[in-house]
Amino acid sequence: MENSNESTKAIDNLFVEESQIPDQYKITPIHQREYLLNGQLVKWEGDVTEIFSPVFIPGPGGLERKLLGSIPHTSSREAMESLDAAVAAYNDGQGEWPTMSVEDRIGCMQKFVYLMIQQREAVIKLLMWEIGKSLPDSTKEFDRTVDYINATIDALKDLDRQSSRFEEAEGILAQVRRSSLGVVLSMGPFNYPLNEIFTTLIPALIMGNTILFKLPKHGVLAHYPLLNAFREAFPPGTVNTLYGRGAEIISPLMESGKVNVLAFIGSSKVANGLKKLHPKANRLRSILSLDAKNAAIVTKHADLDVAVNECLLGSLSFNGQRCTALKLIFVQREAADEFVEKLSRAVSQLKPGLPWDKDVKITPLPELDKPEYLKACLEDAQANGAKIINENGGYTNNSFVFPSVVYPVNDKMKLYHEEQFGPIIPVVVFDSIDEPIQYQINASHGMQVSIFSEDAKEVASLIDPFVNLVSRVNINCQSQRGPDVFPFTGRKDSAEGTLSISDALRSFSIRSLVATKATDANKNLFNSIVRDHDSNFLSTDYIF
């Protein structure tokens, strides 16, 4: 009980006076009054939206969310102006950016990376303040994004080298390359407001498409230091930013029929609604990363210490606010009590704190309604027979909610079906291995699963059914997106299209070819074009 009291005291005293925050992490409000349109940072004098942190600061009236600044609240008018700029820059594939050589597009992207790195500290600080992500995780997100861009550049070089040769078949000579698709509407989530958005925006951009970039609701200011990098690195109209309420500004964009690709990371419900707005469904390509309810399966043959450690990381990294998080854990009855006891003890030892605190593991939540939703999930579980096992599970201080291990969970509870996207770990007991398999068969999601067992035959018997139910089967490790060279996708309502560094380049492009009959005259014609570098497409040049 003494440990519990100490923990609740730490949570109660989580939010401190601004004077107690280390100087290097203090922040001055940023009032953004410009947005990127057609190569210019356009001044904004209209309505604004205030941006508040999940970090509370004591004030005269008690605890209040820290005001981080404000952003333009643009309307459908500005959104349509951005669309017109992107359409004009693409110019039916005749614009400067889509017709630019691969080598020159890579040069622009390298310039962007150079300029982006200059803003590293500013972006990391804003990630901490805006979404409550810890200093190590915010740093990792920025650095991983830079690595992703550089790896994308290398992958495009490889792809271009593979495409630099001519092919001959059945008397036809051809060169096959990948070309752009058009205007891409890129929308991403708050939990990885830099990295996940850039995993669609960057490959879409480097393949010659023009971009409409809708900033996320949380994490929007973190992109402000990068606007000038976009402006300086790319031709006018290539990248245009959108601010405001999604329902107000996105609907007219989709209804115009001028968006060629929807790159969206969020809920399947929203994605389905957006796709239905497009008047020419066959012309719209969708690259989607959507809902997930990734399960872990811990059998009686598992190494429980490994399982607990991996399930802890998989369930609670960034407070469980990841699409790849483990959101439901099935444990075989013979191992359930021991597993739950070990997991609960490990959860109770997690350090609560502010994003810049040393060794902090659990931080405040950015979504205003999330604490109430999590409370409702816990109350529903308890009403249907489950208990909160760990000390301080669900203990709340404004935007902060301490994690809960909930056990035993059954199919009558919200936590069994809904993606909680927060710090709750539901544990389900099973007797037959068919039970978690049946769960996945009936589930509307199909992203990943994690299997914990040291029995080779048992693991093999689970691999075979699950590879046809989810897109990635993890053995004795947590679910995750990376490494970025591996395909990232999902079945059912979890995804559309595949993202990895190389897959993303293909997702945002289409194979095009130039072909002719393999006569001497036509070969001489092609040789002349290639020799004189008259075409950016028809070329045998290598990029090293």
N, C-alpha and C positions, 0 to 999 in steps of 0.2 A: 504493500500500500504506500510505503514511503517513496518508492521509485515512481509510482503512479502520480503521487502528489508533486514530485519534482518535475515530472514531464508536463503535467497540466500547468504548473507555474511557468515553465518555459514557454508554453503556447500562449498563456495569458499575457505574458510580457514580450511577445514576439515583436510587436510594432513599437519602435523606439522614436525618441525625439530626433529631428533631423540633424541636430548637432552631434548625435552619437553615430551617425553614418560616416564611415571613412571618407576623407576628402576626395580620394580618387574615384569614388562611386557616386558622389553627390551629382545632382543634375539640375540644370537650369531649364525652365520650360521653353519648348521650341514651338513657336507659332508659325507654322508653314503657311505661306501666302503665295504659293506658286505651284504649278503642275507642268508636266512635260507634254507639250503638244507640237507636233510637226517640227521638231528640232529646236524648239525654244522653251525656256522656262517662263510660262505665261503668268503674269500677275493676276492674283485672285482677290476680288474685293467684295465677294458675296458672302452668303452664310457660311459658317464654319461649324465643325464638330469638335467638341472638346475631347481630349484623350486623357483618361485617368489610369493610373497604375493600380494593379492589385495590391500594391504595398500601401498600407495605411500609415498616416502620420498623425500623432496627437495634435489637436487644435483646440481652440476655445470651446467648441461645442462637442468635444470628444474626438474619437478617431475618425479621420476622413481620408478618402483615397487621395493620393498625391496627384495633383494636376501636372501632367507631363507637357501639355501644350494643346495645339489645335491644328486641324487640317481643313482644306477646302471641302465644303459640302456642295459638290457640283450636281447639276441636274441632268436630265436627259438631253438637253440642248448641248451641253459641253461633251457629253458622251458621243453624240452623233457627230460633233466636230472632230473628235478623236478618230471615229470610224472613217470619216471622210479623208482624214490625213493618212491613215493606214492604207486605205483603198488606193489613194492617189500615189502613195509611195510604192505600192506593189505594181500598180498600173498594168493590170492583167499580165503580170509576169515580165513586163518590159521596163520596169523601174530600175533605178541604179542598184539597189540592193539585190534583187533576185537575179539580175544579169551579171553581177560582179563575179569575178573568178573566185574559186574556192580559196586560193592563196590570199587574196585581198580580204575576203570575209574573215579568214583566220587572223589576219593582221589587225583588223578592227576589234576582234574579240580579245586579242592579246593586249591591246591598248586599254580595253575596258577592265581587264583583270588588274593591270598595273594601277589604274586609277582607283579601282575598288579597294585594293590592299591599303591605299593611303587612308581609307576611312575605317579601318579595322576596329580601332578602339572605340570610336563613336558608335558603330553599329552594335558591338558587343554590349556596351553600356545600355543602349536602348532596348536590346533584347531582354536584359535583366529587368529593367524597369517596366517594360510594357507587358510582358507575358509571364514574369516571375521565374524565368529559367535561370538556373544556377550559373555562376561564373564559369566553371569548367564546361558545362553543357553549351552555354552561349558561345564560348570560345571555340568549342568543337564544331558547332554549327557553322560558324563563319569560315573556319579553316577547311572544313570538309567541303563547303561550297566552292571555295577557291580550287581545291584539289579536283572537284567534279568538273569545273570549267576547263581546267588544264587537261584532264583526262578526255574530255569531249573533243577538245582540239586535236589531241593525238589520235583519237578514234576516227575523226573525220579525215585526217591525213592518211590513215590506213585504208579507209574506205575509198578515198580518191585514188590511191595508188592501185588498188584492186580494179578500179574502173578505168584505168588509163589505157588498157589494152583493147584491141579490136577482136571481135569474135567472128568466125565464119562458119556457117552451117547451111547445108543444102543450097549452096550457090548464093547465099545472102551474106553480105559483110555488114557488121553493125558494131556500134559502140553503145554500151548501156551505162548510164549514169543515173544519179538520183537528182531530182529537181524539186523545187518548192511547191507548196500547195496554195498559198495565198495569205489571207488575213487570219491570224490566230488570236482568239480571245483566251487569255491565260488568267486563271483564278485559282488561288491556293488557300490553305488553311492557316489558322493562327499558331498552331503548335510548332510548326517549323516554317515561320513566315518568310525566311530567307531560303533555306535549303530546298524545301519541297517545291516551292514556286519555281526556283531556278532549275530544277530537274526537268521541268517542261519548257520554261521560257528560253533557256540557253540553247538546247538542241533545236527548238523551233526557229530561233533567231539565226543560228549559224547555218541552217540549211537554206536560208534565203527568204524566209517568210517575214512579213511585217506583223507587229505585235500591238494588241490592246491589252494593257496590263492593269487588271483590277486589283487594287491593294487589299490585303486582308483586314478584317474589322479590328483585330488585335495584332499588333506588330507593324502597324502602318508607318509610324514615324521612323522605324528602323531602316526603311528604304529611302528616307529623305536624303541622307548623306550621299546616296548613290545616283541621284537624279542627274547631277552634272556629269558623272561618268558615262551614263547612257547618252547624254546630249553630245558630249565631245567625241565619243568613240564610234557612233553610228550615223549614217546619213539621215537627214530630216525625214520625219514621218515613220521611220523604221520602228521606233518604240514610243508609245504614247500611254500615259498613265491615267487611270480612272479612279475617282474618289466619289463617295456618296453611298446612298442606300442601294443595295443590289437590286431590289425589286423595282426601283425607280429607273435605274440607268442601264441595267442589263437587258431587260425585256425588249426595249426598242432596238437594241443592237441585234438581238437574235431575230426579231421580227423583220428586220430589214432584208434578211437573206444574204447579206454581204459578208458575214462571218463564215470562213471556210473550215476552220478547225476550232473545236471547243476543247481546251485543255483545262480540266477542272478536277480539283481535289477537295472532296467534301462529302455531303450526304447523297445517297442515291435518289432520294425524293426530289431534291433540288435539281440534280442532274437531269432526271427524267422530265421535269417541268421545263427546263431550259431547252432541251432537245425538241420538245413538242412545239415550241414557239417558232422554230425555224420553218419557213414556208417551203423549203426545198430540201427535204430530209435526205435525199440521195446525194446531195452536194456537201453535206456536213459530215466531216470526220470527227469522231470524238475520242479523246484520250483521257480516260477517267480513272481515278483512284478513289474508292468510295468506302462504304461501311465495312466494318470487320468485327467479328466476335471470336477472336482467335482462342482456341482451346489448348490446354496442356493436358496430357494424359500421363499420370504417374501410376505405374503398376507396382505390384508387390515385389517385383524383381529390380526395382530402381535403386540406385544409390541415393538415398534420401538427402544426404548433405548436398550433393550436386543438384538434385531436383529443387531443393529449397532455395539455394543460392541463385539458380537460374530463373526460377519462378518469381523470386523477389525482384530481380533486375527486370525481368520481362513484364511484370505487373506494375511496377512503381517507378521506373525511370521516367523522369519529368512528370511525376505524379500520376502516371498511367495515362497521360494525354498523348497517346500515339496510336495511329491506326494499327500498327504492328504489335501493340501491347498484348500480353496474355490477359484475357478478360473473363475466362472461366476455366477452373482447374478441376479435372476429374481425377479422383484418387481411389485406387482399389481399396476395398474395405479393410483388408488385412494390414494396410500401411497407413490408413487414414488418420488415426489418432496420433501416431508418432509424427507424421508429416505436418499435421495442423499445429501440433505443439511446437515443433521446431520453427515452422514458418511464423507463428504468432510471436515467438520470442525474438526472432530476427526483425520483424516489423517493429516491435516495441522499442528496439534499440536504434531505430533510424532517427537521425538528428533533424528536428524541425528548425527552420530559420529563414532569414532573408537571403535573396539570391547570391549576395557577395560574402555571406558568412562562410567561414572555413568548414569544410567537410559536411556542409548542409546536404541533406537528401530529399527533404520534403519542403516545398515552398508554397506561397500563396497562389490561388487559382485566378486566372484572368477573367473568366466568364462570370458575369454578375449573378446569374441564376443557378450556377452550378452547386453551391453549398446546399441550397434548398432541394434541388433535385436529388443529390446524394442522400440527404436526410430522408427523403420520401422513399428511396430505394431501401435504405436500412430499416425503416419502419415497416415497409411491406414485407421484407424478409423475416423480420421478427414476428410479425403477425401470422406468418405461415410456417413457423416452427424453427427458424434458424436463430443462431446467437452470434453476437460479436465476440470473438474469442480473445483478441489481444487487448492489452491495457490501452485505454484512451482512444479506442477505435471510434471514429466518427466525431471526436471532440473538435469543436469548431470555434474559431475566433475570426469573425467577419469573413474574409476571403480565404482563410486558412482552414483546411480540413485534414485532421490526422487520419492516416490509412486505417482501414478495417479489414480484418479477416473474418468472413461471414461463413458459418458452417452449422449444419449441413444445408446446402441450397438444393431446392427441387424445382420442378418445372411449373409450379404454381407462382413462382416469384418473378418480379421484373428482372432481377439480376441474372436469371437464367436465360432470358430472351433478349434484353435490351443491351446495347453497347453503352456501358456506363461512362466511359471516357473520363475516368477520374480514379482517385485512390481508394478503390474498393476491390478486394480479392475474394470472389465467390468460390467456394469449394464444394464440389458435388461428390458424393460417395457412389461408387459403382461396384457391382458384383461380377457381371459378365463384361468382357471386352467389347461385346456387341453394343453395349449401351452408349459409349461415346461415339462409336461409328454411326449408330442410328441418329444420335444428336446431329452429327455433321450432315447426314443425308437430309434431314428435315430442316436444317438451318437455311436461312435465306442468304447467308454469307459463305464465302469460300476462299479466304485469303491464305492463312497458314495454320499449322498445328505444330505443337512440340510434344514429342514422345520421350518419356523417361523410363528406361529399362536397360538392364545389363544382360538380358537374355536374348541372344542373337535370333533364335527362331521366333520369339515373341515380337521382336522389333520388325523382323521381315514380314510377319503376318499382319502387322499394322501398316507398314509402308505401302503394300500393294493396294489396299482399298483407299487409303487416304490420298495417294497421288492422283486419283480420279475424282477427288472431292474438294481438294484445295490446291493452291498453286505451289506451295513450298512445304515440305515436311522436314522439320528440324529434329535431330536426334540428340537427346541429352544436352540441349541448349535452348535458350530462349528464342522466340520469333523475332525477326528483325528485317530491316530492308537491305542492308549492305551485305557484303561489299557491292559497290555500285556497278561492278562489271557483271553481276548476276542478274538474271531477269527478275523484274518485280511486277507482278500482276495478281489477278485473282479470278475466281470463278463466281458464278451467280451474280449477286448484286454488289460484289466487292470491287470490280474493275472492268474496264474496257480498254483493250490495247495493252502493250507491254512496255515497261520502262526499265532499261538498264542504259549504260552509256551508249552502247552500240545500237540497242533496240530503239532508243529514243530518236536517234538520227533517222532511222527508217520510218518510225511512226509519224514523223513530221515532214515526210517527203514521199515522192512517188517515183518509181522506176520509169525513166524515159529513155528512148533509144533513137539513134539516127541510123538508118539502114539503106542499103543500096544493093543492086545486083553486083556480084563480084567480077565485073568485067575489067579489062585493063584500063579503059577510059575512066571508069568510076574510081578505080584504085588511084589513078594519077590525080583525079580531082580531090580525093580525100587527102592524098599526100601533100598536095599544094596547100590546102587549108591548114593542115597540121604544121607543115614546115614554116609557113608565114605567120602562124599564131593569129589567124583571122577569126577564130571562134573560141570562146571560153568553154563551150561544151565539148566540141570535137577537138580533143587534145590528148597528146601522150605525155605531157609534162608530168614530172614527179614532184611532190612536195616532201622535202626531207625535214 
